[in-house]
Amino acid sequence: MNAPNLLSRLRQSRRTSLILFAASLLALVVMAVWFLNARSALSQAYGLLGNAKQALSEAQVREQEAQLKVKQAQSAIDLLNAADQQGFQPADWGERLVNLRQVQMNREDTTALIGSVTRSNQRVFGAEAFELSVTHPDEGLFDVPSAVERVPAPLSLTLRGSALFRTTALSGSAIELQGGVQ
């Protein structure tokens, strides 16, 4: 072998090695860029997946709320139909608001007042607040002192609510309630 040929082959081998090295380096850089882009895309995909799961969860909650509202609406319709069948049309009733706050009354008047708000087919009372208490520490709500000892102390009454009363007579088609509203 001749030296110039050997030198020429060696240079060509170096060039080929450099080209292969450069190509390998370029391929490695391209793969690194691709890997970074793929990793970024994966991170974005996980973010989108999390957002989608959250939106699904919120939609399921809204669906449950809507189903509950549908059930409540159906219950209200059923209640209105039952009230209509029993003669409870709103036009047939009047309303008065009752608002007594810590009014002191004797036991007889208190009994009469409480008796006047009991339910019947002519009236209904919806209490928001009711409190009945004694005003004397030696008396009980159900233990009345004898009139010989002393006059019983008044009771303290708080009563707040709506009193509904029938303004028209029950029609023949309406069901009359015996012994009060059921």
Disulfide bonds with the S-S distance in Angstrom:
none
